[in-house]
Amino acid sequence: MTRDVLNYLNDHNEDLMKKWNDFLSIPSVSTDSTHKQNILEAAEFLKSYLSELGFENVTQMETPGHPLIYAEYTQAGTEAPTVLFYGHYDVQPVDPIDQWKSDPFKPEIRDGRLYARGSSDDKGQVFMHLAVFEAFIKTEGKLPINVKVCIEGEEEIGSENLYDILHTKKDLFAADFAVISDSGMVAKNQPTILYGLKGFTGIEITVKGPDHDLHSGMYGGAIKNPIMALTQILASMKNKDEVITVEGFYDDVEPLSDEERKLIKNVQGEDYQTTTGVTETASETGYTAKEHTMARPTFEINGMYGGYQGEGTKTIIPSSATAKITCRLVPGQDPEKIQNLLEKHVYHHAPTGVKVNVKKEKLSAKAYKVEPDHPLIQKAAASYTKAFGKETVYVRMGGSIPVVEWMEAIYDIPIVLLGFGTPEDRIHSPNESFPLDSFKKGMETLVYYWDSLRKK
Amino acid sequence: MTRDVLNYLNDHNEDLMKKWNDFLSIPSVSTDSTHKQNILEAAEFLKSYLSELGFENVTQMETPGHPLIYAEYTQAGTEAPTVLFYGHYDVQPVDPIDQWKSDPFKPEIRDGRLYARGSSDDKGQVFMHLAVFEAFIKTEGKLPINVKVCIEGEEEIGSENLYDILHTKKDLFAADFAVISDSGMVAKNQPTILYGLKGFTGIEITVKGPDHDLHSGMYGGAIKNPIMALTQILASMKNKDEVITVEGFYDDVEPLSDEERKLIKNVQGEDYQTTTGVTETASETGYTAKEHTMARPTFEINGMYGGYQGEGTKTIIPSSATAKITCRLVPGQDPEKIQNLLEKHVYHHAPTGVKVNVKKEKLSAKAYKVEPDHPLIQKAAASYTKAFGKETVYVRMGGSIPVVEWMEAIYDIPIVLLGFGTPEDRIHSPNESFPLDSFKKGMETLVYYWDSLRKK
């Protein structure tokens, strides 16, 4: 009876919250090598929890980077379906740290939200699954479905080694379908099925000028300024109408159908002023903000630096300047091809007097789309609605989850994206948080979903 | 006899070097408030040295910023001329510190050069004057000229309080002429008289977007990227031909005469590949590198930053971006007017969806030109030639020394720029150094110059 399972979650709320806090307190930042030990602590946490729950073959799979945690549960019986559950235990860096109202790794509850790095992306959502597994096992003695657990530690740095593992251990990870909870809802308490995700690629541009910073009075007028050179290159890549001006960038983009534009129109839009403080949106000419974020490719400068950043002025011509760029891609676009187009554009627009170098980021993924009317999707939507008391909407989103593309490519199984994040979670930013009621209703959704899939 | 004075400098070389090292070992960085104590130590060093030499009214003049050291010497008698000697004891920041081959504040001699921050700009040249004063006093019992010393601690942050002091204490600082050693020669051992300096002004542009860093997948396509907005603004201010495209920027520029172009052509050019590592110069269309650096205005981005600068990638739309800009001005251009033109251009080109703010730097100065055939200049040229054994060349330079403009404005006296730096000194950069033979010949030049001005 799902009733008992739900009661268990309520009755043991305090213990579960404490355990969740322990998980979030581990600063498992994957992009910063100084956190290697914390990554291993987070992996350890998962292994012991899964072992306690009676999962078998709990394994820490080593990689050239950070380990992946595998475990399996087969006691639901051969007639029950097997789900491949994916999540990640690594988190984004916390800088700028001074903008956090509380320690990112000392979870703190304020106004019904739990504040901590990873509370939403993705340690929070991973923990919800584990807690629901616990609830089923403690009340019913077993899970209604068989499970293969795949929780990696490199999602925030591009899941660099995940593909190889999924590919080489294809039989081990084989399942009837996959469930991923690493996404969000269009609005808090608005059940959302993601049927499309964007692809992803990136480059880093470095412009080198003089071999040391130069006095701007002695050399201004003779030596090309690397920062100015870089701004001239970047400004040539996107115009003020938010149209990407890199030749060929849009060539393979699947046009947006009228049906889909209607679908997008029906999705309750986000109140950007509340969530970002920005009063005026900026989108590609001819497309709404919703259309652009959900279904059109983007080009963003994620970071740029060069020269003097300190107090006061320093009258120099800096020796170099760097920009980090990532693009979100839509169905039809090939990440590698886009990377090559970006590189070609940069070199073509590089001014004389400086050395320009383009570094292609390994991180790359194609866009993804799934059929909204698949039974597994429909059951997920029903579970959402039952838990949140609201009709489920179907949307595409701008985020990228490489594992989605890879799972489909390798296993060709249905992938269900069960996301519980909210637009106010500030993932990847200071003061990331997750609503406690989403935590509760999310687990409820999972209980209904697993129940709906048990052999009746 | 100058012979005795020169001998003194040779015989006491070791003591003088030690004393110079003590001066350079004080990290008197004026732009960084954490070095306040070191600034005071440097001021203390000067006061005690001047007192030892028998200067009177040795005074530490307090300012809202860093103190100015005043002292006077009147024992040369009423018939001897009085020189106002200006220099500065503050230095530029040392970052990037990891590029220094030796501690910037532990002077080290390598290949005939003394490496230390300030060794050339300007603690080295200030010390040469004090050492020469010492040599005259210890050998002849007095100086051949009367002196008023004005050594400030805010030159590298725009001499913010110097004008007020010179203006309010006009009578105290009154002199027949001024000597400033805070510049360089066009080439090592090439005596150089600076008869023109550039003016100076600056702004800082800050572009604010969302109130926190945003996930580039969730918000890319809806929210304007502040870094992209800033690059678009900056790229609109100077074109690839190094022509500044800010409306009205060149309106008041005095055209370069054919005579002056000849004069510039005769100046031995700097080997930029040796001094900067750059193989190809970049100058305003229609002007040579020498013409642009010496006699045409410049626009430089000194620093820029926004978003993620750490290891790996961080897929965000950053909340803000900043650029620090300074311009070097030529005769005819008014710093305030230029600042206003820059501000107007930035606001005019600011895209929608972001908040753009322009901060006008206080630091500002008009360009300066002096008559090359003035007797005081001619005697300086002769002293140079005698010491360095080479004809003196007359040049304009791209550097800016606000005090030059102010002294002329307030006192209307001839100003002699006796510079001893070399293009290889790397002032304002890591591994600043000063040649030991320039140190010696420079002091020799000063001995000849003061001697040439004594009442015969």
Contacts between the chains, C-beta under 8 A, distances in Angstrom:
chain1	res1	chain2	res2	distance
A	31	B	310	7.0
A	31	B	311	5.6
A	31	B	312	3.9
A	31	B	313	7.5
A	31	B	314	7.2
A	32	B	310	7.0
A	32	B	311	6.0
A	32	B	312	7.9
A	33	B	311	7.2
A	92	B	314	6.7
A	93	B	308	7.8
A	93	B	310	6.0
A	93	B	314	6.4
A	95	B	308	7.9
A	95	B	310	6.7
A	99	B	212	7.0
A	157	B	312	5.3
A	157	B	313	7.3
A	158	B	313	7.2
A	184	B	218	7.3
A	198	B	217	6.2
A	200	B	217	7.9
A	200	B	315	7.8
A	202	B	313	5.8
A	202	B	315	8.0
A	209	B	278	6.4
A	210	B	276	3.9
A	210	B	277	5.8
A	210	B	278	5.3
A	211	B	276	6.5
A	211	B	277	3.4
A	211	B	278	7.9
A	212	B	99	6.9
A	212	B	276	7.6
A	212	B	277	7.8
A	212	B	426	6.2
A	212	B	429	4.6
A	212	B	430	6.0
A	212	B	431	7.3
A	213	B	96	8.0
A	213	B	428	6.6
A	213	B	429	4.6
A	213	B	430	7.4
A	214	B	276	6.1
A	214	B	428	7.6
A	214	B	429	6.8
A	215	B	399	7.1
A	215	B	427	5.7
A	215	B	428	4.7
A	215	B	429	7.5
A	216	B	298	7.0
A	216	B	300	4.5
A	216	B	302	6.5
A	216	B	326	6.1
A	216	B	328	6.8
A	216	B	398	7.8
A	217	B	198	6.3
A	217	B	200	7.9
A	217	B	328	5.7
A	217	B	397	7.0
A	217	B	398	4.2
A	217	B	399	3.5
A	217	B	400	5.8
A	218	B	184	7.4
A	218	B	293	6.9
A	218	B	397	7.1
A	218	B	398	5.8
A	218	B	399	6.2
A	218	B	423	7.3
A	218	B	427	8.0
A	219	B	272	7.9
A	219	B	276	6.7
A	219	B	293	6.7
A	219	B	398	7.5
A	220	B	292	7.9
A	220	B	293	6.6
A	220	B	298	3.5
A	220	B	299	8.0
A	220	B	300	5.2
A	220	B	328	5.5
A	220	B	398	5.7
A	221	B	242	7.5
A	221	B	283	5.7
A	221	B	284	6.8
A	221	B	287	7.8
A	221	B	289	6.6
A	221	B	291	8.0
A	221	B	292	3.1
A	221	B	293	4.1
A	221	B	296	6.0
A	221	B	298	4.9
A	221	B	328	7.9
A	221	B	398	6.4
A	222	B	270	8.0
A	222	B	272	6.1
A	222	B	281	4.8
A	222	B	282	7.3
A	222	B	283	6.1
A	222	B	289	3.8
A	222	B	290	7.7
A	222	B	292	6.4
A	222	B	293	5.0
A	223	B	272	6.8
A	223	B	276	5.8
A	223	B	278	5.5
A	223	B	281	6.7
A	223	B	282	6.6
A	224	B	242	7.9
A	224	B	278	7.4
A	224	B	280	7.9
A	224	B	281	8.0
A	224	B	282	3.7
A	225	B	300	5.5
A	225	B	301	5.8
A	227	B	234	7.9
A	227	B	301	4.2
A	227	B	303	7.5
A	227	B	304	5.1
A	227	B	323	7.6
A	228	B	234	6.8
A	228	B	235	7.9
A	228	B	238	6.0
A	228	B	300	7.6
A	228	B	301	5.3
A	230	B	231	7.7
A	231	B	230	7.6
A	231	B	231	4.1
A	231	B	234	4.3
A	231	B	235	4.8
A	231	B	301	7.3
A	231	B	304	7.6
A	232	B	235	4.8
A	232	B	240	6.4
A	234	B	227	7.9
A	234	B	228	6.8
A	234	B	231	4.3
A	234	B	235	7.6
A	235	B	228	7.9
A	235	B	231	4.8
A	235	B	232	4.8
A	235	B	234	7.6
A	235	B	235	3.6
A	235	B	236	7.7
A	236	B	235	7.7
A	238	B	228	6.0
A	240	B	232	6.4
A	240	B	351	5.3
A	242	B	221	7.5
A	242	B	224	7.9
A	270	B	222	8.0
A	272	B	219	7.9
A	272	B	222	6.1
A	272	B	223	6.8
A	276	B	210	3.9
A	276	B	211	6.5
A	276	B	212	7.6
A	276	B	214	6.1
A	276	B	219	6.7
A	276	B	223	5.8
A	277	B	210	5.8
A	277	B	211	3.4
A	277	B	212	7.8
A	278	B	209	6.4
A	278	B	210	5.3
A	278	B	211	7.9
A	278	B	223	5.5
A	278	B	224	7.4
A	278	B	353	6.5
A	280	B	224	7.9
A	280	B	352	5.5
A	280	B	353	4.8
A	281	B	222	4.8
A	281	B	223	6.7
A	281	B	224	8.0
A	281	B	353	6.8
A	282	B	222	7.3
A	282	B	223	6.6
A	282	B	224	3.7
A	282	B	351	7.4
A	282	B	352	6.7
A	282	B	353	3.8
A	283	B	221	5.7
A	283	B	222	6.1
A	284	B	221	6.8
A	287	B	221	7.7
A	289	B	221	6.6
A	289	B	222	3.8
A	290	B	222	7.7
A	291	B	221	8.0
A	292	B	220	7.9
A	292	B	221	3.1
A	292	B	222	6.4
A	293	B	218	6.9
A	293	B	219	6.7
A	293	B	220	6.6
A	293	B	221	4.2
A	293	B	222	5.0
A	296	B	221	5.9
A	298	B	216	7.0
A	298	B	220	3.5
A	298	B	221	4.9
A	299	B	220	8.0
A	300	B	216	4.6
A	300	B	220	5.2
A	300	B	225	5.5
A	300	B	228	7.6
A	300	B	315	7.7
A	300	B	316	7.8
A	300	B	317	5.7
A	301	B	225	5.8
A	301	B	227	4.2
A	301	B	228	5.4
A	301	B	231	7.3
A	301	B	306	7.9
A	301	B	307	6.9
A	301	B	318	7.9
A	302	B	216	6.5
A	302	B	307	5.4
A	302	B	308	5.3
A	302	B	313	6.7
A	302	B	314	5.8
A	302	B	315	6.1
A	302	B	316	5.4
A	302	B	317	7.7
A	302	B	318	7.1
A	303	B	227	7.5
A	303	B	306	6.8
A	303	B	307	3.4
A	303	B	308	3.7
A	303	B	309	5.4
A	303	B	314	6.8
A	303	B	316	7.8
A	303	B	318	6.6
A	304	B	227	5.0
A	304	B	231	7.6
A	304	B	304	6.3
A	304	B	305	6.9
A	304	B	306	5.5
A	304	B	307	6.3
A	304	B	321	7.0
A	305	B	304	6.9
A	305	B	305	4.7
A	305	B	306	7.7
A	305	B	309	4.7
A	306	B	301	7.9
A	306	B	303	6.8
A	306	B	304	5.5
A	306	B	305	7.7
A	307	B	301	6.9
A	307	B	302	5.4
A	307	B	303	3.4
A	307	B	304	6.3
A	307	B	324	7.3
A	308	B	93	7.8
A	308	B	95	7.9
A	308	B	302	5.3
A	308	B	303	3.7
A	308	B	324	6.3
A	309	B	303	5.4
A	309	B	305	4.7
A	309	B	322	8.0
A	310	B	31	7.0
A	310	B	32	7.0
A	310	B	93	6.2
A	310	B	95	6.8
A	311	B	31	5.7
A	311	B	32	6.0
A	311	B	33	7.2
A	312	B	31	3.9
A	312	B	32	7.9
A	312	B	157	5.3
A	313	B	31	7.5
A	313	B	157	7.3
A	313	B	158	7.2
A	313	B	202	5.8
A	313	B	302	6.7
A	313	B	324	6.2
A	313	B	326	6.4
A	313	B	361	5.8
A	313	B	363	6.0
A	314	B	31	7.2
A	314	B	92	6.7
A	314	B	93	6.4
A	314	B	302	5.8
A	314	B	303	6.8
A	314	B	324	7.6
A	314	B	428	7.0
A	315	B	200	7.9
A	315	B	202	8.0
A	315	B	300	7.7
A	315	B	302	6.1
A	315	B	326	5.3
A	315	B	428	6.8
A	316	B	300	7.8
A	316	B	302	5.4
A	316	B	303	7.8
A	316	B	428	5.7
A	316	B	429	7.3
A	317	B	300	5.7
A	317	B	302	7.7
A	318	B	301	7.9
A	318	B	302	7.0
A	318	B	303	6.6
A	321	B	304	6.9
A	322	B	309	7.9
A	323	B	227	7.6
A	324	B	307	7.3
A	324	B	308	6.3
A	324	B	313	6.2
A	324	B	314	7.7
A	326	B	216	6.0
A	326	B	313	6.4
A	326	B	315	5.3
A	328	B	216	6.8
A	328	B	217	5.6
A	328	B	220	5.5
A	328	B	221	7.9
A	351	B	240	5.3
A	351	B	282	7.4
A	352	B	280	5.4
A	352	B	282	6.7
A	353	B	278	6.5
A	353	B	280	4.8
A	353	B	281	6.8
A	353	B	282	3.8
A	361	B	313	5.8
A	363	B	313	6.0
A	397	B	217	7.0
A	397	B	218	7.1
A	398	B	216	7.7
A	398	B	217	4.2
A	398	B	218	5.7
A	398	B	219	7.5
A	398	B	220	5.6
A	398	B	221	6.4
A	399	B	215	7.1
A	399	B	217	3.5
A	399	B	218	6.2
A	400	B	217	5.8
A	423	B	218	7.3
A	426	B	212	6.1
A	427	B	215	5.7
A	427	B	218	8.0
A	428	B	213	6.6
A	428	B	214	7.7
A	428	B	215	4.8
A	428	B	314	7.0
A	428	B	315	6.8
A	428	B	316	5.6
A	429	B	212	4.6
A	429	B	213	4.6
A	429	B	214	6.8
A	429	B	215	7.5
A	429	B	316	7.3
A	430	B	212	6.0
A	430	B	213	7.4
A	431	B	212	7.3
